[in-house]
C-alpha cells in the first residue's frame, strides 16, 4: 500500500508540475502579447517561453508534493574516475544514435499511416535561437534543473524499492515528460543511464556534467553545424571552418560509438552486479499492481498522452 501511495504521489506531483507549467506559459504568453509584443519577435523568445516556466514554476510545485514522500537513507558518495565518466558520455551517444533510429521509424509509421509529418520542434527552436542563449539553456540550465529534479529528487524517493525500478521508472518519466516522439526515446534511455550513474556515485554533479556535455555536443554544436550548412549536406566549397566542424563531429561520433561499445562490453557484468535491492523491494506482480491500479500514475500518463497528441496534431 505504501508503494502505491508514494508512486501515486510522485505521479500526481509531476502532473501538477506539468499542468502548472502549462498555465504559466499561457499566462506569460498572454501578458507578453498584450504588454510587450515586441519580445515575441526575438529569436530567443520561443525557447525561453517554453522552458523557463518549467524550471521556475513546474518543478518547484512538483517538489512541494514530493516533500510528502520520504527519501531513502543518504547514499555514500563514490568518486567517478575521468575515464569512466568519459565512457558513460560515449554510451550517451550510443543510446542517442539507436534511439533516434527508433524515433525516425515511429515518425515514418505515422506519416505512412496517417499522413502526418512529426516535426522536431526543439531542434527548430534551437536553430533560430542565438548561440549564447542555446549555451545558457542547453549547456547550463537544463542539466542543472533536470538532474536535480529527475535524478536526485525522483530517484531519492524510488531507491527504497531497488536500483533497477528507480532507474527504469525515473528514466521513463524523463522521456515521457518531453511529450514528443523526437525526444522521448533518447531522453528515456539517457535518463536511465544517468540514473545508474547517480545511484553508483551518489553525486548528482557527475550527471549534471554528463548531461551538459551531451547537450553541448549533440544540441548546441550540431545546431551550429546545421546553421553553417544552411540546408546543404556538406559545407560550401572554401568554408574551411565548416569542413573542420563537420569532420570533428564525424570523428568524435566514430570514436564515441567504438569506444562506448568497448566500454560497455568491458564493464557490463560489473555494472549489472552493482545493482542493489532496496529495503522495500517488490516482486514483478507487486509492481504491476502498484502501477496499474494507481490513480497518480494514470493521471500522469493521461497528461503526457495529451502532450504527445498536441505535438502530433499541433493542437
Residue pairs with C-beta under 8 A, 6 or more apart in sequence:
2 280
3 161
3 280
3 282
3 286
3 290
4 289
4 290
4 293
4 294
6 69
6 70
6 157
7 158
7 169
7 290
7 291
7 294
7 296
7 297
8 294
8 295
8 296
8 297
9 65
9 66
9 68
9 69
9 296
10 66
10 69
10 154
10 157
10 158
10 296
11 294
11 295
11 296
11 297
11 298
11 299
11 300
12 65
12 295
12 296
12 299
12 300
13 62
13 63
13 64
13 65
13 66
13 69
14 62
14 173
14 177
14 300
15 296
15 299
15 300
15 303
16 61
16 62
16 65
17 54
17 57
17 58
17 59
17 61
17 62
18 58
18 177
18 303
18 304
18 307
19 303
20 53
20 57
20 58
20 61
20 62
21 53
21 54
21 57
21 58
24 53
24 56
24 57
24 58
25 49
25 50
25 53
28 49
28 53
29 49
32 39
32 40
32 45
32 49
33 40
39 45
43 128
43 129
43 130
43 133
44 129
44 130
44 133
46 125
46 128
46 129
47 125
47 126
47 129
47 133
47 134
47 137
48 133
48 137
50 125
51 137
51 141
51 142
54 145
55 141
55 145
59 145
59 149
62 149
63 149
63 153
66 153
66 154
66 157
69 157
70 157
70 160
71 156
71 157
72 156
72 157
72 159
72 160
72 278
72 279
74 202
75 159
75 199
75 202
76 202
77 201
77 202
77 203
78 200
78 201
78 202
78 203
79 201
80 88
80 197
80 200
80 201
80 203
80 206
85 206
85 209
85 210
87 259
87 260
87 263
87 267
88 193
88 197
88 210
88 263
89 210
89 213
89 214
89 256
90 255
90 256
90 257
90 259
90 260
90 263
91 193
91 260
91 263
91 264
92 190
92 193
92 210
92 214
93 214
93 217
93 218
93 253
93 256
93 257
93 260
94 256
94 257
94 260
94 261
94 264
95 186
95 189
95 190
95 193
96 186
96 189
96 190
96 214
96 218
97 253
97 257
98 189
99 185
99 186
99 188
99 189
99 190
100 185
100 186
102 185
103 181
103 182
103 183
103 184
103 185
103 186
106 118
106 181
106 185
107 117
107 118
107 181
107 182
110 116
110 117
110 118
110 181
110 312
111 117
111 118
116 312
116 313
118 180
118 181
118 182
118 311
118 312
119 182
120 180
120 182
120 183
121 180
121 182
121 311
122 180
122 182
122 183
123 182
123 223
126 134
126 138
126 219
126 220
126 223
127 223
127 226
127 227
129 137
131 220
131 224
134 219
134 220
134 223
135 216
135 220
138 215
138 216
138 219
138 220
139 212
139 215
139 216
139 220
140 212
142 211
142 215
143 208
143 209
143 211
143 212
143 215
144 208
146 174
146 211
147 194
147 198
147 204
147 207
147 208
147 211
148 204
148 208
150 170
150 173
150 174
150 191
151 170
151 191
151 194
151 195
151 198
151 204
151 207
152 198
152 204
154 169
154 170
154 173
155 166
155 167
155 170
155 195
155 198
155 199
158 165
158 166
158 169
158 170
159 166
159 199
159 278
160 278
160 279
160 280
161 278
161 280
161 281
161 282
162 275
162 276
162 277
162 278
162 281
162 282
163 196
163 199
163 274
163 275
163 276
163 277
163 278
164 275
165 278
165 282
165 287
166 195
166 199
166 278
167 192
167 195
167 196
167 199
168 192
170 191
170 192
170 195
171 188
171 189
171 190
171 191
171 192
171 193
171 195
172 188
172 191
173 191
173 300
174 187
174 188
174 191
175 183
175 184
175 185
175 187
175 188
175 189
175 191
176 184
176 188
176 300
176 301
176 304
177 304
177 307
178 184
178 187
179 304
179 307
179 308
179 310
179 311
180 307
180 308
180 311
181 308
181 311
181 312
184 308
190 214
194 207
194 210
194 211
196 271
197 206
197 207
197 210
198 204
198 206
198 207
200 274
217 249
217 252
221 245
221 249
222 249
224 245
225 242
225 245
225 246
225 249
228 235
228 239
228 241
228 242
228 245
229 235
229 242
229 246
234 246
235 242
235 243
235 245
235 246
236 242
282 290
291 297
309 315
